Amino acid sequence: MADLKQEIKPDEQQNFAIQTLLQQAQDKFQTMSDQIITRIDEMGTRVDDLEKNISDLMTQAGVEGPDK
C-alpha cells in the first residue's frame, strides 16, 4: 500500500494543512473567548457582592444609599 502522503496531491496537502491550522486557531480563539466571558461573569458577581456589602455597611452606619 502506498504512503498516504503520496496518494494526496500537493495542493490537497496544502489545503489540508491550512484547514487544520485554521481549525486550531478557531479552537484556541473559542477557548480564549470562553475564558474571557467566564471572567467577565465572575467580575460581575464580585461587583454585585461589593455593592451589597457597601449598602449593608451604609445601612449599619445609618447612611441612606442613593435612590435608584
VMD Tcl script that draws the C-alpha trace (Angstrom):
set ca {
  {0.00 0.00 0.00}
  {1.37 3.39 -0.94}
  {2.08 6.02 1.67}
  {-0.90 8.30 2.36}
  {1.11 11.44 1.60}
  {1.98 10.04 -1.82}
  {-1.71 9.41 -2.57}
  {-2.64 13.02 -1.76}
  {-1.75 15.70 -4.28}
  {0.45 18.59 -3.11}
  {-2.44 21.07 -3.46}
  {-4.64 18.84 -1.34}
  {-1.87 18.54 1.25}
  {-1.56 22.31 1.39}
  {-5.34 22.75 1.66}
  {-5.49 20.17 4.43}
  {-2.63 21.85 6.31}
  {-4.31 25.25 6.01}
  {-7.67 23.85 7.14}
  {-6.01 22.18 10.10}
  {-4.20 25.38 11.05}
  {-7.38 27.43 10.76}
  {-9.31 24.91 12.86}
  {-6.63 25.01 15.55}
  {-6.72 28.82 15.55}
  {-10.54 28.76 15.78}
  {-10.39 26.30 18.68}
  {-7.88 28.47 20.55}
  {-9.95 31.58 19.87}
  {-13.09 29.86 21.16}
  {-11.29 28.71 24.30}
  {-9.97 32.22 24.96}
  {-13.41 33.73 24.31}
  {-15.00 31.30 26.77}
  {-12.38 32.16 29.38}
  {-12.94 35.90 28.90}
  {-16.72 35.54 29.22}
  {-16.29 33.44 32.37}
  {-14.02 36.07 33.90}
  {-16.44 38.87 33.00}
  {-19.29 36.92 34.62}
  {-17.18 36.34 37.74}
  {-16.29 40.03 37.88}
  {-19.96 40.96 37.57}
  {-20.78 38.71 40.51}
  {-17.98 40.26 42.55}
  {-19.21 43.78 41.74}
  {-22.74 42.80 42.79}
  {-21.38 41.40 46.06}
  {-19.35 44.55 46.64}
  {-22.39 46.77 46.03}
  {-24.41 44.70 48.52}
  {-21.63 44.90 51.12}
  {-21.37 48.67 50.69}
  {-25.13 49.00 51.00}
  {-25.12 46.89 54.17}
  {-22.31 48.98 55.65}
  {-24.15 52.20 54.82}
  {-27.29 50.83 56.48}
  {-25.31 49.88 59.58}
  {-23.77 53.35 59.66}
  {-27.19 54.98 59.34}
  {-26.46 56.50 55.96}
  {-29.00 56.20 53.18}
  {-27.83 54.98 49.83}
  {-28.50 56.69 46.51}
  {-32.05 56.40 45.18}
  {-32.37 54.04 42.25}
}
mol new
graphics top color blue
foreach p $ca { graphics top sphere $p radius 0.5 }
foreach p [lrange $ca 0 end-1] q [lrange $ca 1 end] { graphics top cylinder $p $q radius 0.2 }
display resetview
